[in-house]
Each structure stands twice: as structure tokens, then as C-alpha cells.
């Protein structure tokens, strides 16, 4: 998707205005009073926010004009529901609304088929989630959503999981300027280590050449099936540090196997 495209849906994005937070506060009373001119100015002044959001969906092969239009729908919904009394910046409130609208569009066009009943529960749950965010200015728990819908919590979890977009195991989820952390680094290994005891012996022999910290990290990761986040929490360092130490230790082991 060419996110550097200048003209999207007939809009020259290189010339879009940017509204200050003060000007937005001045426009909101006018918008709520039905001033269409103020509404148009506010929408145009926040189109760059829509552009910044659709960049997150860069690798999905979707038409940028379609995503921009859907993002604008989310922006307008955010304007209609925003409450100045919540004392938060408009962008803080609007970005999740825009993302949610785009995700709903992508789910509706997802080639993976999900039963109608599951979709209905999931969409109702998302609507309730938006209502609770608007009411309490915070992300509701699954239990709170289930309580509003009057259905078991497990049904909500199952429905929301069913409409999630598939993610590549090699999709990066964090990068601190060094080695990226991928989705696959977050997946626990549930295999029984007894089934691979020969490989385990070879690994332990190579691990004898590592220092105590490296041994501990690799034992947790590959013999106990922990995720990098779980290892980081146990030994008291960041996940990025675990990733670097893990890769360094494995490189040392390869020289002796």
C-alpha cells in the first residue's frame, strides 16, 4: 500500500491543515451547537490523524483510498462521541475509534469465514466496548462486556478470538533499534522434552560452555518452554535484553555443536 501517496480520495494530503489543541477546544462547542462550518474545519484539521493510523495497516494489501474513507468514518464517530469533560486530548480518544473502524472493515472483508452467530456476538461486544470506553474513559474488561451483554465471559472471548485477523509468526512486535522481537518469540513450546531427549543432551553439552546467566535463559526458553516475556519477568531484565542474550548464547553454541 503506497502510504506516501500524496492524493488520497481526491484530498491533497501534503496540504492538510493541522489544528492546535486550543483551536479544537474552541470548535467543539460550535460543533455541538450544529455549526457545519466548524465541523468541516475540525474534520479537515484531523485528517492527518487518519493518515497516521492507516500506516499501521501498511502490509495488508488493502486499497489506501478505501482505508482512508473508513478511517474518516471512525474520525467522525469520535467527534460525535467525544466529551470535553473527560479531560483527555482528542487524539487520545480518536485513535482507538479510527483503528476500531478499520479493523471492523478488515474483518468484514476477511476471506476466513466465521459463523454469523459468532460475528453477531463479537460485533455486539465491540459496540459495548466502545460505549463503556465513552462512558468511563478506560478500557473495559471482558467480564464487564459480558455482564453488559448478559452472556458468559467465555462466549465473548471465543467470539472475539474468532474474528481476529491472522498474524504472521515473523511479524515484528517490538524493536528498540537492535534485533527485532517477532511473534514467534512470544510462543511457548508445549512439547514434551522427553520426546527430544537426544537433542536435549547435545544442547546441554554445548550449554556447558556458556556462562550461568546464558544457561539459565536458554533452559527457561528451550527446556521449559517459557516465552521471552516470562523469562524477562523471572530474571528481572527487559524482554529486549533477553532476546539479545538468547541470540548471543545460541551463536556461541553453534560454534561447538
Secondary structure, 3 states (H helix, E strand, C coil): CCCCCCEECCEEHHHCCCCCHHHHHHHHHHHHCCCHHHHHHHHHCCHHHHHHHHHHHHHHCCCHHHHHHHHHHHHHHHHHHCCHHHCCCHHHHHHHHHHHHHHHHHHHCCCCCCCHHHHHHHHHHHHHHHHHHHHHCCCCCHHHHHHHHCCCHHHHHHHHHHCCCCCCCCCEEECCCCCCEEHHHHCCCCCCHHHHHHHHHHHHHHHCCCCHHHHHHHHHHHHCCCCHHHHHHHHCCCHHHHHHHHHHHHHHHHCCC
